[in-house]
Amino acid sequence: MNRTRTLLHSAAALLLLAAALAFCGPQERASRGADGSFTELSLILGRPTDSSVTLSVLSAREVEARVEYGLKPGAYTEKTEARTVRAGVPAEIEIGSLKPDTRYAYRLLTRTPGKGEFQPGAEGAFQTRRAPGGTFSFGVQGDSHPEREGKMFDPALYALTLRAAAKDALDFYFLLGDDFSIERLIERGTVTQDAVNQAYARQRSFLGDLGRSSSIFLVNGNHEQAARCNLDGKPDNPAAAAGRARIAYFPLPAPGPFYSGDAEAVPGVGLPRDYYAWTWGDALFVVIDFYWHSAAVVDNAAGSRAKGGKGKAEKQADNQAGKGGGKGGKGGEGKRDLWNVTLGDAQYRWLAKTLTESKARWKFVFCHHVLGTGRGGIEDAGLCEWGGKDKTGRASFAEKRPGWELPIHDLMVKTGVTIFFQGHDHIYAHQELDGVVYQSCPNPADPTYQAFNRDAYRTGDVLPNAGHLRVTVAPEAVRVEYVRSFLPADEKGADRNGAVAHSYTIPAKRAGGVK
């Protein structure tokens, strides 16, 4: 039976690969040259504004590249300057002087540097900032964990999830963290910049169809190990290597006229682009991060590997898959003092200012998890700087966070946050507390279709993996849909790939915003 299932999954993967190649232009297909190398292009859109967007180009061979764009596919009236893209090194092409609230079509053209004519290749689309009063959609996924293949990750299933999202013409798509784990590199003592880069390049290979027409936004997770507690002042430090790869391989926003965010540079990295915010249509989007701002370990420490045995990352993967005698438990909480986990003063002040001053009808906050650790949604929302109380229930916020106005949850309630999105728990769970929706997001590629950490959720609508969320924002309401993903061999009854397993609507009369 297992052999039959494996063969069916392999067949499904081959079919998806064939479909992907058929979709690609000639410059984008993987091809084997005389020297045995592959030639491939990867395109990822990012940091859109009201008048610009950035296209990150990754090529396996050195090329000159430029972008042609216009208001309709095939009617490309404008073009960028050509630039050289080095082999294996992402290059950013900024497309500027755009009209706001406009959908553009584009195509990438390439040639061997200085030789021949530019050849048309991949085509895509992008959207500039929506005007208030319009309707648009964005997507969200939980932890993909590509390093856990066979336990929590199936590449063919992940491809199905991302292709389903690509069909929806989403303005942007959020990855909520644990998408670029480098822990096994740390545990095995094999961290190099090239090795870390490969983790980011691999994720790009999956995001190709989606990322060429939907801007990608990243949220920092615990398994990325891009964290302040890991810095040691050395340029080859794993955290610094992860930070450099993150901003090299994905065009993330930095503070400026359009985006606000983290203006404090990280040694060996520069601006980490870990927390940021912007307004789009009637909505405010806010991404926050605990990992670059806590001196203490937030969730799990990487780097301890018993000789001849499994490291912490591998043991945790086994536990999550039910193979190690555990269930994932309470993440990294243990007996640690969670008051040591913090956004930090600067990020908290920025968050309070951003939420308070925004007049947006809808407000969405994205983070890897409540406090960056633990299990559950509203179950942990009363703790420490998030809720103001210690584990015994004693109110300690004023003592532990002098100068802070409110715990984070109370701040979200006061300023009318619509939905708080989190990952980390590998489960779909829709909950509500004091008018704020807490939405835990499912794994997009889990072939076991489990509801990991189910016992941590005492209330709410809880469903198993796998899939992604489609969120439609309109003046009158926000609608959230859980779009399921199933491999062909696993479909049965109502379990169908692309089916909406759960949905809910938040009417405008409940919308937040400062009154």
C-alpha positions, 0 to 999 in steps of 0.5 A: 500500500505504501509503495502504491502511494509513493508511486502515485505521489511520484506520478503526481509530481511528474505531472505537475513538473510537466505542467509547470514547464509547459507554462514557462517561456523558453528562457525559463525552462530548465535545460541541460547544457553541454557541460551538464549545468541547468539554465533556469530563471526565477522571478519574485515580485516584492515591495510594491508601492503606489508608483513602483514594484521590484522584480528580483531575478535569479539566473543559473547563467549570466545574462543581461535582462530588462523588463517590458511592461504595459496595461495589457498582456502583449501590449508592452509600451514601456521598458526598463534599462538592461542590467547584468544578472550574474549567475546564481546571484539575485538581481533587483530590477525596479520598475518605476513611474507607474500609475497608482491603482493599476494592474500591469502586465510585463515580460522579462527579456534576456540575452547573453551579455553583449550578444544578439537580440533580447529574447522574450521569456517569462510573463507576469503581472503586478498591481500598484497600491489600491485606492480606498473603496476597492476590492482585492485579495491576498493570500497567507500560508503557515510554515512550509518546512521544506527541510522536513520532507517525508514528515511534514512536507511534500514538494508536489503538494506544495506545488499544488497549494502555490499554483492554486494561489497563483490562479487567484491573481492575489495582490500579495502573498505572506509566508509566516515563517519557518520556510528557510530553516538552517538549523541542521546546518548549524547542528552539523557545523556546516554553515556557509553563506552558500549553504544558507543561500541554498535554503532561500533559493530552494524556496524561490523554486517553488514560489515561481509561478505565484511570485511572478504575479503576486508580491511576496512578503516574509515573516521571520520564524524561529527555525530561520534562526535569524535572531539577535540571540545568535549574534556573536560579532563574527561575519560568518555567524549563522544569524547574519548569514540568514539575514543576508540571504533573506534580503538578497533573495527576496525584495523586502521593504525598508523604511521610506516614503511608502513603508515604515519599519525597522530602521536599526541595522544589524551588524553584518546584515544591514537593515533586517527588514523584519518589521514593516507596515503599509496601507493598501486600499482600505487596509493597514498591513503590519508585520512584527518580529520578536527574533531580531529583538530578544537577547534571550532565545525566543523559542528553540536554540539550534546548535546542540547535536549529540555525536552520532544522534539527532539534533534538536531540529530533527528531534522536533520534526520527529515529535511533530510527525508523531515519531518521537514520542512527543506532540510538539508540546508548548514549543520552547516555553519550558520553565523559561521566563517569557518576559525575556521575549520582547519586541523591544522598545523601538518596535513597540513604539513603532507598532503603537504609533502605526496602529493608533495613527492609522485610519484604515477600515481594516487592520491586519497584523502578521507574526510567526506566533504570539510571543514568538513561542508556545502553542495556541492562539488566544490561549497564550494571548494573556501572557507577558508583554502580549497580555500583561500577566505572568504564568501564575496570572499575576498582572506584571505588565507595568513592572516588566514593561515600564513606559509601555502604554498597553500589552500588545493584545490590548493595544490591538483591541483599542486600535481596532485590529481586524485579524492577527495572523500567525503560523508556528502551530501547523494547524488551521484555527479560527478564534476570537478574543475581545473582537480581534480574530486570531487566525492560525494558518495551516501548513501548505504542504503537509502530506499527513493532513494532520491537525498538529497541536490540536490539544493546545486549542480549547476553542474555535474552528479547528481543521487539519492541514494542508492548504492556504488562506485566501482573504478578500478585502472589500469596503463592506466586509472581509472574507477569509477562506481556507482553501484545501490542498490534496494530492490526487491519490488522497482525494476522497469525499469532500476532501478535494484539492481546491475546495473551501473547507471553512470560511467566515466574513467580518462585516464593516460594522465591526471594522476597527480604526481610530474613531 
